[in-house]
Amino acid sequence: MLANHPDREHLRLENVLAALGNPLRLTVVRVLAAGGEHACSAVLSGIPKSTLTHHWRVLRDSGVIWQRPFGRENLLSLRREDLDARFPGLLDVLLGAVNNDALTKESTAKNLPQPSSK
């Protein structure tokens, strides 16, 4: 186990749901669900660094994401395998609801990184 990352068997549904109850954190899960690792600075746009740090901590401590140092940056990835093992189908239902519910989709799209126009 990495520091501040709970082991799979210690993931608690109430902590995961509380972490995902915030639109910014739900947006992070939406981005990370595409797969791979993402630099902290590339996941959300227009958010102060101190606010991002708080959200990364909540997601990490609840067991939703992995966060690992890489040079001067931290890389984030979704703990999909662990979440699917503990709470089968939860992420699929959650992500499906985000994509199918117009209000939720709108609230989670506000801070998505914009594609570069190069």
A tleap script that builds the chain and sets N, CA, C and O, in Angstrom:
source leaprc.protein.ff14SB
mol = sequence {
  NMET LEU ALA ASN HIE PRO ASP ARG GLU HIE
  LEU ARG LEU GLU ASN VAL LEU ALA ALA LEU
  GLY ASN PRO LEU ARG LEU THR VAL VAL ARG
  VAL LEU ALA ALA GLY GLY GLU HIE ALA CYS
  SER ALA VAL LEU SER GLY ILE PRO LYS SER
  THR LEU THR HIE HIE TRP ARG VAL LEU ARG
  ASP SER GLY VAL ILE TRP GLN ARG PRO PHE
  GLY ARG GLU ASN LEU LEU SER LEU ARG ARG
  GLU ASP LEU ASP ALA ARG PHE PRO GLY LEU
  LEU ASP VAL LEU LEU GLY ALA VAL ASN ASN
  ASP ALA LEU THR LYS GLU SER THR ALA LYS
  ASN LEU PRO GLN PRO SER SER CLYS
}
set mol.1.N position { 0.833 -1.189 0.000 }
set mol.1.CA position { 0.000 0.000 0.000 }
set mol.1.C position { 0.872 1.245 0.000 }
set mol.1.O position { 1.843 1.335 0.752 }
set mol.2.N position { 0.520 2.207 -0.850 }
set mol.2.CA position { 1.187 3.500 -0.852 }
set mol.2.C position { 0.650 4.325 0.306 }
set mol.2.O position { -0.466 4.098 0.773 }
set mol.3.N position { 1.446 5.284 0.767 }
set mol.3.CA position { 1.003 6.147 1.862 }
set mol.3.C position { -0.306 6.836 1.492 }
set mol.3.O position { -0.455 7.341 0.379 }
set mol.4.N position { -1.238 6.854 2.411 }
set mol.4.CA position { -2.545 7.504 2.262 }
set mol.4.C position { -3.457 6.853 1.230 }
set mol.4.O position { -4.482 7.426 0.862 }
set mol.5.N position { -3.101 5.681 0.767 }
set mol.5.CA position { -3.955 4.930 -0.146 }
set mol.5.C position { -4.454 3.704 0.614 }
set mol.5.O position { -3.657 2.824 0.941 }
set mol.6.N position { -5.750 3.624 0.901 }
set mol.6.CA position { -6.233 2.449 1.637 }
set mol.6.C position { -6.096 1.180 0.802 }
set mol.6.O position { -6.214 1.207 -0.423 }
set mol.7.N position { -5.846 0.080 1.485 }
set mol.7.CA position { -5.829 -1.210 0.804 }
set mol.7.C position { -7.232 -1.509 0.274 }
set mol.7.O position { -8.227 -0.994 0.785 }
set mol.8.N position { -7.290 -2.339 -0.746 }
set mol.8.CA position { -8.571 -2.680 -1.375 }
set mol.8.C position { -9.611 -3.121 -0.345 }
set mol.8.O position { -10.758 -2.676 -0.385 }
set mol.9.N position { -9.211 -3.986 0.562 }
set mol.9.CA position { -10.192 -4.516 1.523 }
set mol.9.C position { -10.663 -3.480 2.541 }
set mol.9.O position { -11.618 -3.728 3.277 }
set mol.10.N position { -10.006 -2.330 2.589 }
set mol.10.CA position { -10.417 -1.266 3.509 }
set mol.10.C position { -11.231 -0.165 2.830 }
set mol.10.O position { -11.606 0.813 3.476 }
set mol.11.N position { -11.506 -0.317 1.533 }
set mol.11.CA position { -12.348 0.672 0.857 }
set mol.11.C position { -13.759 0.574 1.424 }
set mol.11.O position { -14.314 -0.515 1.569 }
set mol.12.N position { -14.320 1.722 1.738 }
set mol.12.CA position { -15.668 1.760 2.314 }
set mol.12.C position { -16.592 2.489 1.354 }
set mol.12.O position { -16.263 3.560 0.843 }
set mol.13.N position { -17.739 1.899 1.121 }
set mol.13.CA position { -18.696 2.463 0.183 }
set mol.13.C position { -19.080 3.891 0.554 }
set mol.13.O position { -19.166 4.755 -0.319 }
set mol.14.N position { -19.311 4.146 1.835 }
set mol.14.CA position { -19.719 5.495 2.231 }
set mol.14.C position { -18.643 6.537 1.955 }
set mol.14.O position { -18.968 7.686 1.656 }
set mol.15.N position { -17.367 6.162 2.049 }
set mol.15.CA position { -16.289 7.099 1.733 }
set mol.15.C position { -16.200 7.357 0.231 }
set mol.15.O position { -15.987 8.489 -0.203 }
set mol.16.N position { -16.365 6.302 -0.548 }
set mol.16.CA position { -16.329 6.442 -2.009 }
set mol.16.C position { -17.490 7.315 -2.472 }
set mol.16.O position { -17.294 8.230 -3.271 }
set mol.17.N position { -18.685 7.042 -1.982 }
set mol.17.CA position { -19.851 7.833 -2.391 }
set mol.17.C position { -19.736 9.284 -1.949 }
set mol.17.O position { -20.124 10.188 -2.689 }
set mol.18.N position { -19.209 9.519 -0.753 }
set mol.18.CA position { -19.019 10.895 -0.283 }
set mol.18.C position { -18.022 11.627 -1.178 }
set mol.18.O position { -18.225 12.791 -1.523 }
set mol.19.N position { -16.949 10.941 -1.549 }
set mol.19.CA position { -15.951 11.565 -2.424 }
set mol.19.C position { -16.539 11.900 -3.786 }
set mol.19.O position { -16.200 12.926 -4.375 }
set mol.20.N position { -17.411 11.046 -4.286 }
set mol.20.CA position { -17.976 11.244 -5.614 }
set mol.20.C position { -19.210 12.142 -5.606 }
set mol.20.O position { -19.805 12.386 -6.655 }
set mol.21.N position { -19.593 12.629 -4.446 }
set mol.21.CA position { -20.745 13.511 -4.341 }
set mol.21.C position { -20.457 14.945 -4.727 }
set mol.21.O position { -21.360 15.782 -4.711 }
set mol.22.N position { -19.222 15.243 -5.073 }
set mol.22.CA position { -18.829 16.585 -5.468 }
set mol.22.C position { -18.643 16.623 -6.988 }
set mol.22.O position { -17.976 15.751 -7.544 }
set mol.23.N position { -19.224 17.625 -7.674 }
set mol.23.CA position { -19.114 17.673 -9.144 }
set mol.23.C position { -17.677 17.727 -9.665 }
set mol.23.O position { -17.386 17.137 -10.706 }
set mol.24.N position { -16.775 18.417 -8.970 }
set mol.24.CA position { -15.384 18.461 -9.438 }
set mol.24.C position { -14.739 17.080 -9.353 }
set mol.24.O position { -14.036 16.654 -10.269 }
set mol.25.N position { -14.982 16.397 -8.255 }
set mol.25.CA position { -14.394 15.064 -8.106 }
set mol.25.C position { -15.044 14.066 -9.065 }
set mol.25.O position { -14.377 13.153 -9.551 }
set mol.26.N position { -16.298 14.225 -9.330 }
set mol.26.CA position { -16.967 13.384 -10.317 }
set mol.26.C position { -16.382 13.639 -11.708 }
set mol.26.O position { -16.257 12.718 -12.516 }
set mol.27.N position { -16.029 14.884 -11.976 }
set mol.27.CA position { -15.377 15.225 -13.244 }
set mol.27.C position { -14.032 14.521 -13.350 }
set mol.27.O position { -13.680 14.010 -14.414 }
set mol.28.N position { -13.281 14.491 -12.260 }
set mol.28.CA position { -11.983 13.809 -12.248 }
set mol.28.C position { -12.167 12.333 -12.603 }
set mol.28.O position { -11.420 11.788 -13.415 }
set mol.29.N position { -13.148 11.701 -12.000 }
set mol.29.CA position { -13.402 10.282 -12.287 }
set mol.29.C position { -13.776 10.104 -13.745 }
set mol.29.O position { -13.352 9.146 -14.391 }
set mol.30.N position { -14.559 11.014 -14.253 }
set mol.30.CA position { -14.956 10.969 -15.673 }
set mol.30.C position { -13.729 11.025 -16.585 }
set mol.30.O position { -13.649 10.289 -17.568 }
set mol.31.N position { -12.782 11.894 -16.259 }
set mol.31.CA position { -11.556 12.024 -17.058 }
set mol.31.C position { -10.685 10.782 -16.900 }
set mol.31.O position { -10.199 10.230 -17.888 }
set mol.32.N position { -10.489 10.347 -15.664 }
set mol.32.CA position { -9.599 9.214 -15.410 }
set mol.32.C position { -10.169 7.895 -15.915 }
set mol.32.O position { -9.417 6.957 -16.177 }
set mol.33.N position { -11.490 7.813 -16.053 }
set mol.33.CA position { -12.118 6.582 -16.531 }
set mol.33.C position { -11.718 6.256 -17.965 }
set mol.33.O position { -11.867 5.115 -18.405 }
set mol.34.N position { -11.214 7.243 -18.695 }
set mol.34.CA position { -10.748 7.001 -20.058 }
set mol.34.C position { -9.495 6.126 -20.067 }
set mol.34.O position { -9.124 5.574 -21.103 }
set mol.35.N position { -8.842 6.000 -18.897 }
set mol.35.CA position { -7.678 5.132 -18.771 }
set mol.35.C position { -6.371 5.882 -18.693 }
set mol.35.O position { -6.290 7.061 -19.035 }
set mol.36.N position { -5.358 5.187 -18.241 }
set mol.36.CA position { -4.023 5.739 -18.145 }
set mol.36.C position { -3.841 6.669 -16.965 }
set mol.36.O position { -4.752 6.906 -16.172 }
set mol.37.N position { -2.631 7.184 -16.882 }
set mol.37.CA position { -2.295 8.157 -15.850 }
set mol.37.C position { -2.364 9.551 -16.434 }
set mol.37.O position { -2.069 9.767 -17.609 }
set mol.38.N position { -2.756 10.489 -15.598 }
set mol.38.CA position { -2.867 11.875 -16.027 }
set mol.38.C position { -2.147 12.756 -15.021 }
set mol.38.O position { -2.260 12.549 -13.813 }
set mol.39.N position { -1.414 13.733 -15.515 }
set mol.39.CA position { -0.781 14.698 -14.628 }
set mol.39.C position { -1.871 15.500 -13.919 }
set mol.39.O position { -2.899 15.827 -14.511 }
set mol.40.N position { -1.636 15.807 -12.662 }
set mol.40.CA position { -2.623 16.561 -11.876 }
set mol.40.C position { -3.067 17.832 -12.593 }
set mol.40.O position { -4.248 18.179 -12.592 }
set mol.41.N position { -2.119 18.510 -13.196 }
set mol.41.CA position { -2.414 19.792 -13.844 }
set mol.41.C position { -3.217 19.644 -15.133 }
set mol.41.O position { -3.716 20.635 -15.666 }
set mol.42.N position { -3.349 18.410 -15.642 }
set mol.42.CA position { -4.035 18.210 -16.916 }
set mol.42.C position { -5.458 17.675 -16.765 }
set mol.42.O position { -6.164 17.508 -17.760 }
set mol.43.N position { -5.883 17.406 -15.538 }
set mol.43.CA position { -7.191 16.786 -15.337 }
set mol.43.C position { -8.308 17.815 -15.332 }
set mol.43.O position { -9.338 17.610 -15.973 }
set mol.44.N position { -8.122 18.911 -14.624 }
set mol.44.CA position { -9.123 19.973 -14.548 }
set mol.44.C position { -8.475 21.292 -14.952 }
set mol.44.O position { -7.268 21.474 -14.793 }
set mol.45.N position { -9.281 22.205 -15.473 }
set mol.45.CA position { -8.733 23.506 -15.842 }
set mol.45.C position { -9.465 24.605 -15.087 }
set mol.45.O position { -10.644 24.477 -14.755 }
set mol.46.N position { -8.745 25.681 -14.826 }
set mol.46.CA position { -9.342 26.847 -14.200 }
set mol.46.C position { -9.610 26.717 -12.716 }
set mol.46.O position { -10.415 27.473 -12.172 }
set mol.47.N position { -8.955 25.775 -12.041 }
set mol.47.CA position { -9.160 25.555 -10.612 }
set mol.47.C position { -7.852 25.876 -9.886 }
set mol.47.O position { -6.788 25.427 -10.314 }
set mol.48.N position { -7.913 26.645 -8.794 }
set mol.48.CA position { -6.684 26.943 -8.037 }
set mol.48.C position { -6.004 25.671 -7.530 }
set mol.48.O position { -6.666 24.690 -7.190 }
set mol.49.N position { -4.688 25.705 -7.487 }
set mol.49.CA position { -3.909 24.532 -7.084 }
set mol.49.C position { -4.288 24.052 -5.682 }
set mol.49.O position { -4.349 22.847 -5.438 }
set mol.50.N position { -4.543 24.979 -4.766 }
set mol.50.CA position { -4.897 24.573 -3.398 }
set mol.50.C position { -6.225 23.809 -3.380 }
set mol.50.O position { -6.386 22.868 -2.603 }
set mol.51.N position { -7.155 24.199 -4.216 }
set mol.51.CA position { -8.441 23.504 -4.305 }
set mol.51.C position { -8.235 22.111 -4.892 }
set mol.51.O position { -8.815 21.137 -4.412 }
set mol.52.N position { -7.408 22.020 -5.932 }
set mol.52.CA position { -7.120 20.721 -6.531 }
set mol.52.C position { -6.481 19.784 -5.521 }
set mol.52.O position { -6.833 18.607 -5.449 }
set mol.53.N position { -5.542 20.304 -4.744 }
set mol.53.CA position { -4.870 19.490 -3.737 }
set mol.53.C position { -5.878 18.884 -2.768 }
set mol.53.O position { -5.765 17.716 -2.396 }
set mol.54.N position { -6.848 19.667 -2.368 }
set mol.54.CA position { -7.894 19.164 -1.470 }
set mol.54.C position { -8.673 18.019 -2.142 }
set mol.54.O position { -8.897 16.973 -1.532 }
set mol.55.N position { -9.076 18.226 -3.386 }
set mol.55.CA position { -9.866 17.201 -4.082 }
set mol.55.C position { -9.056 15.939 -4.327 }
set mol.55.O position { -9.595 14.837 -4.223 }
set mol.56.N position { -7.764 16.074 -4.653 }
set mol.56.CA position { -6.917 14.887 -4.847 }
set mol.56.C position { -6.851 14.106 -3.542 }
set mol.56.O position { -6.921 12.878 -3.553 }
set mol.57.N position { -6.715 14.810 -2.412 }
set mol.57.CA position { -6.625 14.139 -1.110 }
set mol.57.C position { -7.906 13.356 -0.809 }
set mol.57.O position { -7.841 12.203 -0.382 }
set mol.58.N position { -9.058 13.973 -1.026 }
set mol.58.CA position { -10.332 13.301 -0.750 }
set mol.58.C position { -10.467 12.043 -1.610 }
set mol.58.O position { -10.848 10.984 -1.113 }
set mol.59.N position { -10.155 12.164 -2.891 }
set mol.59.CA position { -10.264 11.009 -3.797 }
set mol.59.C position { -9.255 9.916 -3.440 }
set mol.59.O position { -9.580 8.728 -3.467 }
set mol.60.N position { -8.049 10.322 -3.112 }
set mol.60.CA position { -7.000 9.357 -2.748 }
set mol.60.C position { -7.338 8.653 -1.436 }
set mol.60.O position { -7.266 7.427 -1.350 }
set mol.61.N position { -7.704 9.428 -0.419 }
set mol.61.CA position { -7.973 8.848 0.899 }
set mol.61.C position { -9.209 7.952 0.911 }
set mol.61.O position { -9.314 7.050 1.743 }
set mol.62.N position { -10.141 8.196 -0.005 }
set mol.62.CA position { -11.338 7.350 -0.075 }
set mol.62.C position { -11.092 6.095 -0.905 }
set mol.62.O position { -11.906 5.171 -0.888 }
set mol.63.N position { -9.974 6.055 -1.631 }
set mol.63.CA position { -9.632 4.886 -2.432 }
set mol.63.C position { -10.107 4.941 -3.864 }
set mol.63.O position { -10.110 3.921 -4.553 }
set mol.64.N position { -10.512 6.118 -4.330 }
set mol.64.CA position { -11.007 6.250 -5.701 }
set mol.64.C position { -9.863 6.368 -6.705 }
set mol.64.O position { -9.972 5.869 -7.824 }
set mol.65.N position { -8.769 7.022 -6.318 }
set mol.65.CA position { -7.653 7.223 -7.251 }
set mol.65.C position { -6.331 6.769 -6.637 }
set mol.65.O position { -6.173 6.676 -5.419 }
set mol.66.N position { -5.392 6.491 -7.536 }
set mol.66.CA position { -3.984 6.351 -7.177 }
set mol.66.C position { -3.335 7.683 -7.485 }
set mol.66.O position { -3.655 8.313 -8.493 }
set mol.67.N position { -2.438 8.111 -6.640 }
set mol.67.CA position { -1.661 9.325 -6.876 }
set mol.67.C position { -0.212 8.973 -6.591 }
set mol.67.O position { 0.133 8.519 -5.500 }
set mol.68.N position { 0.638 9.193 -7.601 }
set mol.68.CA position { 2.047 8.860 -7.398 }
set mol.68.C position { 2.919 9.991 -7.922 }
set mol.68.O position { 2.624 10.595 -8.953 }
set mol.69.N position { 3.997 10.267 -7.197 }
set mol.69.CA position { 4.904 11.326 -7.632 }
set mol.69.C position { 5.654 10.914 -8.892 }
set mol.69.O position { 6.015 9.751 -9.072 }
set mol.70.N position { 5.875 11.889 -9.749 }
set mol.70.CA position { 6.638 11.684 -10.968 }
set mol.70.C position { 7.354 12.998 -11.265 }
set mol.70.O position { 6.774 13.911 -11.852 }
set mol.71.N position { 8.620 13.086 -10.854 }
set mol.71.CA position { 9.348 14.347 -10.994 }
set mol.71.C position { 8.709 15.412 -10.119 }
set mol.71.O position { 8.496 15.206 -8.924 }
set mol.72.N position { 8.405 16.551 -10.725 }
set mol.72.CA position { 7.787 17.658 -9.985 }
set mol.72.C position { 6.268 17.608 -10.039 }
set mol.72.O position { 5.600 18.528 -9.569 }
set mol.73.N position { 5.735 16.575 -10.589 }
set mol.73.CA position { 4.293 16.440 -10.804 }
set mol.73.C position { 3.797 15.189 -10.078 }
set mol.73.O position { 4.588 14.328 -9.693 }
set mol.74.N position { 2.514 15.103 -9.901 }
set mol.74.CA position { 1.884 13.875 -9.426 }
set mol.74.C position { 1.021 13.335 -10.552 }
set mol.74.O position { 0.367 14.091 -11.269 }
set mol.75.N position { 1.030 12.034 -10.693 }
set mol.75.CA position { 0.199 11.387 -11.700 }
set mol.75.C position { -0.983 10.724 -11.015 }
set mol.75.O position { -0.846 10.127 -9.947 }
set mol.76.N position { -2.136 10.836 -11.639 }
set mol.76.CA position { -3.375 10.296 -11.106 }
set mol.76.C position { -3.898 9.194 -12.012 }
set mol.76.O position { -3.777 9.270 -13.234 }
set mol.77.N position { -4.474 8.182 -11.407 }
set mol.77.CA position { -5.169 7.147 -12.177 }
set mol.77.C position { -6.319 6.618 -11.328 }
set mol.77.O position { -6.276 6.663 -10.099 }
set mol.78.N position { -7.332 6.125 -11.997 }
set mol.78.CA position { -8.514 5.595 -11.342 }
set mol.78.C position { -8.221 4.196 -10.803 }
set mol.78.O position { -7.598 3.385 -11.488 }
set mol.79.N position { -8.655 3.918 -9.608 }
set mol.79.CA position { -8.476 2.590 -9.014 }
set mol.79.C position { -9.633 1.681 -9.443 }
set mol.79.O position { -10.323 1.090 -8.612 }
set mol.80.N position { -9.820 1.588 -10.725 }
set mol.80.CA position { -10.963 0.855 -11.275 }
set mol.80.C position { -10.978 -0.603 -10.839 }
set mol.80.O position { -12.017 -1.120 -10.429 }
set mol.81.N position { -9.848 -1.256 -10.924 }
set mol.81.CA position { -9.793 -2.680 -10.564 }
set mol.81.C position { -10.204 -2.886 -9.108 }
set mol.81.O position { -10.977 -3.793 -8.799 }
set mol.82.N position { -9.690 -2.048 -8.219 }
set mol.82.CA position { -10.028 -2.170 -6.802 }
set mol.82.C position { -11.493 -1.833 -6.550 }
set mol.82.O position { -12.172 -2.531 -5.797 }
set mol.83.N position { -11.978 -0.774 -7.174 }
set mol.83.CA position { -13.380 -0.382 -6.981 }
set mol.83.C position { -14.333 -1.435 -7.550 }
set mol.83.O position { -15.363 -1.736 -6.946 }
set mol.84.N position { -13.989 -1.990 -8.707 }
set mol.84.CA position { -14.830 -3.034 -9.298 }
set mol.84.C position { -14.832 -4.299 -8.439 }
set mol.84.O position { -15.850 -4.984 -8.344 }
set mol.85.N position { -13.702 -4.605 -7.820 }
set mol.85.CA position { -13.631 -5.796 -6.966 }
set mol.85.C position { -14.469 -5.617 -5.697 }
set mol.85.O position { -15.157 -6.541 -5.265 }
set mol.86.N position { -14.406 -4.440 -5.114 }
set mol.86.CA position { -15.148 -4.190 -3.866 }
set mol.86.C position { -16.623 -3.898 -4.106 }
set mol.86.O position { -17.484 -4.357 -3.356 }
set mol.87.N position { -16.911 -3.127 -5.164 }
set mol.87.CA position { -18.279 -2.672 -5.426 }
set mol.87.C position { -18.611 -2.905 -6.904 }
set mol.87.O position { -18.656 -1.957 -7.688 }
set mol.88.N position { -18.843 -4.167 -7.283 }
set mol.88.CA position { -19.048 -4.509 -8.692 }
set mol.88.C position { -20.162 -3.673 -9.338 }
set mol.88.O position { -21.273 -3.571 -8.818 }
set mol.89.N position { -19.825 -3.085 -10.480 }
set mol.89.CA position { -20.797 -2.325 -11.258 }
set mol.89.C position { -20.971 -0.883 -10.840 }
set mol.89.O position { -21.594 -0.112 -11.569 }
set mol.90.N position { -20.439 -0.484 -9.684 }
set mol.90.CA position { -20.639 0.880 -9.193 }
set mol.90.C position { -20.139 1.928 -10.182 }
set mol.90.O position { -20.868 2.861 -10.518 }
set mol.91.N position { -18.906 1.780 -10.648 }
set mol.91.CA position { -18.359 2.780 -11.577 }
set mol.91.C position { -19.124 2.817 -12.888 }
set mol.91.O position { -19.362 3.892 -13.437 }
set mol.92.N position { -19.509 1.661 -13.392 }
set mol.92.CA position { -20.254 1.625 -14.653 }
set mol.92.C position { -21.590 2.349 -14.515 }
set mol.92.O position { -21.976 3.123 -15.391 }
set mol.93.N position { -22.291 2.097 -13.417 }
set mol.93.CA position { -23.571 2.763 -13.178 }
set mol.93.C position { -23.359 4.265 -13.016 }
set mol.93.O position { -24.089 5.070 -13.595 }
set mol.94.N position { -22.372 4.627 -12.237 }
set mol.94.CA position { -22.082 6.034 -11.978 }
set mol.94.C position { -21.727 6.778 -13.261 }
set mol.94.O position { -22.276 7.844 -13.540 }
set mol.95.N position { -20.816 6.219 -14.033 }
set mol.95.CA position { -20.397 6.882 -15.274 }
set mol.95.C position { -21.528 6.906 -16.296 }
set mol.95.O position { -21.669 7.874 -17.044 }
set mol.96.N position { -22.323 5.860 -16.332 }
set mol.96.CA position { -23.491 5.848 -17.212 }
set mol.96.C position { -24.473 6.931 -16.836 }
set mol.96.O position { -25.027 7.604 -17.705 }
set mol.97.N position { -24.695 7.104 -15.535 }
set mol.97.CA position { -25.608 8.152 -15.069 }
set mol.97.C position { -25.075 9.533 -15.416 }
set mol.97.O position { -25.839 10.410 -15.819 }
set mol.98.N position { -23.774 9.732 -15.264 }
set mol.98.CA position { -23.177 11.023 -15.607 }
set mol.98.C position { -23.398 11.333 -17.080 }
set mol.98.O position { -23.738 12.461 -17.438 }
set mol.99.N position { -23.208 10.347 -17.921 }
set mol.99.CA position { -23.349 10.563 -19.361 }
set mol.99.C position { -24.799 10.664 -19.818 }
set mol.99.O position { -25.076 11.277 -20.849 }
set mol.100.N position { -25.728 10.073 -19.070 }
set mol.100.CA position { -27.130 10.065 -19.480 }
set mol.100.C position { -27.988 11.135 -18.835 }
set mol.100.O position { -29.092 11.410 -19.304 }
set mol.101.N position { -27.495 11.746 -17.761 }
set mol.101.CA position { -28.254 12.779 -17.073 }
set mol.101.C position { -27.713 14.150 -17.481 }
set mol.101.O position { -26.565 14.484 -17.189 }
set mol.102.N position { -28.539 14.930 -18.150 }
set mol.102.CA position { -28.098 16.213 -18.704 }
set mol.102.C position { -27.567 17.165 -17.634 }
set mol.102.O position { -26.550 17.820 -17.857 }
set mol.103.N position { -28.223 17.258 -16.488 }
set mol.103.CA position { -27.770 18.183 -15.446 }
set mol.103.C position { -26.418 17.782 -14.877 }
set mol.103.O position { -25.548 18.628 -14.671 }
set mol.104.N position { -26.245 16.489 -14.624 }
set mol.104.CA position { -24.966 16.010 -14.097 }
set mol.104.C position { -23.871 16.159 -15.138 }
set mol.104.O position { -22.759 16.582 -14.821 }
set mol.105.N position { -24.180 15.817 -16.366 }
set mol.105.CA position { -23.194 15.935 -17.436 }
set mol.105.C position { -22.749 17.380 -17.591 }
set mol.105.O position { -21.565 17.654 -17.786 }
set mol.106.N position { -23.697 18.301 -17.504 }
set mol.106.CA position { -23.377 19.729 -17.601 }
set mol.106.C position { -22.490 20.178 -16.441 }
set mol.106.O position { -21.513 20.897 -16.654 }
set mol.107.N position { -22.819 19.762 -15.218 }
set mol.107.CA position { -22.035 20.208 -14.059 }
set mol.107.C position { -20.637 19.607 -14.051 }
set mol.107.O position { -19.711 20.216 -13.515 }
set mol.108.N position { -20.467 18.430 -14.631 }
set mol.108.CA position { -19.137 17.826 -14.662 }
set mol.108.C position { -18.329 18.247 -15.888 }
set mol.108.O position { -17.133 17.966 -15.960 }
set mol.109.N position { -18.955 18.905 -16.838 }
set mol.109.CA position { -18.237 19.327 -18.053 }
set mol.109.C position { -17.607 20.709 -17.903 }
set mol.109.O position { -16.745 21.073 -18.704 }
set mol.110.N position { -18.006 21.476 -16.915 }
set mol.110.CA position { -17.533 22.851 -16.760 }
set mol.110.C position { -16.027 22.971 -16.674 }
set mol.110.O position { -15.450 23.897 -17.245 }
set mol.111.N position { -15.375 22.053 -15.973 }
set mol.111.CA position { -13.952 22.176 -15.726 }
set mol.111.C position { -13.102 21.147 -16.446 }
set mol.111.O position { -11.950 20.911 -16.080 }
set mol.112.N position { -13.680 20.534 -17.477 }
set mol.112.CA position { -12.880 19.608 -18.272 }
set mol.112.C position { -11.840 20.393 -19.047 }
set mol.112.O position { -12.125 21.493 -19.523 }
set mol.113.N position { -10.638 19.849 -19.183 }
set mol.113.CA position { -9.624 20.540 -19.979 }
set mol.113.C position { -10.106 20.709 -21.424 }
set mol.113.O position { -10.699 19.800 -22.007 }
set mol.114.N position { -9.847 21.851 -21.966 }
set mol.114.CA position { -10.236 22.125 -23.348 }
set mol.114.C position { -9.138 21.649 -24.289 }
set mol.114.O position { -7.957 21.836 -23.996 }
set mol.115.N position { -9.500 21.039 -25.411 }
set mol.115.CA position { -8.479 20.596 -26.370 }
set mol.115.C position { -7.714 21.804 -26.898 }
set mol.115.O position { -8.280 22.870 -27.139 }
set mol.116.N position { -6.420 21.604 -27.067 }
set mol.116.CA position { -5.600 22.702 -27.593 }
set mol.116.C position { -5.934 22.926 -29.049 }
set mol.116.O position { -6.262 21.989 -29.776 }
set mol.117.N position { -5.848 24.178 -29.470 }
set mol.117.CA position { -6.201 24.531 -30.859 }
set mol.117.C position { -4.959 24.707 -31.715 }
set mol.117.O position { -4.839 25.680 -32.459 }
set mol.118.N position { -4.036 23.757 -31.604 }
set mol.118.CA position { -2.809 23.832 -32.400 }
set mol.118.C position { -2.999 23.183 -33.728 }
set mol.118.O position { -2.071 23.149 -34.537 }
savepdb mol mol.pdb
quit
